[in-house]
Amino acid sequence: MAEWIQVARLSELPPGTATEVVAGERIVALFRVEDGVYALDGVCPHQGGPLGQGHLEGCTVTCPWHGWQFDVRNGQHQFNAAIRQPTFPVRVEGDDIFVDISVPSSDSKKDIE
């Protein structure tokens, strides 16, 4: 069953930016890129760095602790095909951004209408 949680406002997440939010008991990294809003598990699998505080360039986020890079659209590590960061479905209703934290998945995004 979906567990949609309102985590931020679209107006607080300008294009090309990232932020870190708490949804339930999860830390979630939100990213607003040209084609939509995406959500990844906010804890880097390397050593627990805060992905939502990382540098976002295009659709790639770089962990601020040790430089691991992920595609925010699908969680794919940029240099190791065996590593994929969990993603979460995103829904935008008006100015509200919701994330479904019930089951991490891949290729989850919401187009901005």
Number of C-alpha atoms within 10 A of each C-alpha: 6 10 12 17 18 16 17 20 15 17 11 11 17 12 16 15 20 23 19 22 16 14 18 13 7 12 17 27 26 28 28 25 23 12 14 17 27 29 34 31 22 26 20 22 15 11 11 12 18 21 31 27 19 23 17 22 12 14 17 20 26 22 24 16 15 12 13 20 22 25 20 30 22 21 25 21 18 15 10 11 8 7 13 16 20 22 28 26 23 22 22 20 12 11 11 15 21 22 27 21 22 14 13 15 16 18 15 22 24 19 14 15 8
